[in-house]
Amino acid sequence: MTDDRHFFRFHMPHAHLSSVFGDDWFALKAEAFARFFGTPVFLLGQTAIVTVWIFANVFGLAHFDLYPFILLNLAFSLQAAYAAPLILLAQTRQADRDKVHAEADALHREDIAGAADERQALLAKQTKLLVEMVQQNTQLTETIKGLTQRIEALTIAVHQQVCTRIVAPSPTEKG
């Protein structure tokens, strides 16, 4: 497969833009963490920790955050304060990637449309050539038919001449 037919050929010009997406350590970890927030593992883990936290403080197993659980509320606020910007960072990075991919896909669609136009033009040219060839064939067939009719007429005339000479020999041939 040649380079001009490579599947990602329209994405390649944008490969140098990867740093725009923030490929440094912090950006990659922040995005991974933001993606982790939406997983069942995170939700189930957080639910288990909060449940243990509340039961431990309500039933007296621990006394570090008694009802109304102000420390737990502070932990949720802190989590929200960090989660929101991380999620926004991940969404921005994904929007940038989506934009570049959309542009590359648009170029790909334009290339496909151009190729279709080229094929359509070639098809029209070939159709025109075929029509011309059929017309030439028709003319040749008509010429051959005319020549065949003339040969047939000449054959009949020669045949009549030969038959007439055989049936009635000329006076010079009699003697």
Secondary structure, 3 states (H helix, E strand, C coil): CCHHHCCCCCCHHHHHHHHHHCCCHHHHHHHHHHHHCCCHHHHHHHHHHHHHHHHHHHCCCCCCCCCCCHHHHHHHHHHHHHHHHHHHHHHHHHHHHHHHHHHHHHHHHHHHHHHHHHHHHHHHHHHHHHHHHHHHHHHHHHHHHHHHHHHHHHHHHHHHHHHHHHHCCCHHHHC
